[in-house]
């Protein structure tokens, strides 16, 4: 799995679907998950109600694996053995943090028309 490409696709899809879930909320939750590596559902819900959290996880899943469920092998995250939390794939977490570090160094994209 090319986790760098997966992180890139995720970042672009989060941006494209900002009307569905605010981009800042999606980025904050994914950043938190990548930093902590293992989180509970309650910790994730600090970033919004269960339906918003589920929508964010679906966005990442779609960007990484396509439509459908997270695969059991090579999935970007998995359920913790006890079923009480979630564990992120370390390769995705590293790639995500690297991609976000690049975001911080880029100037904002101007969507203004080229007219003058």
Secondary structure, DSSP 4 states (H G I P E B T S, - for coil): --HHHHHHHHHHHHHHTTTTS-HHHHHHHHHHHHHHSEEEHHHHGGGS-HHHHHHHHHHHHHHHH-SSPPPSSS-SEEE-TTSSEEEE-HHHHHHHHHHHHHHHHSPPPP---S--
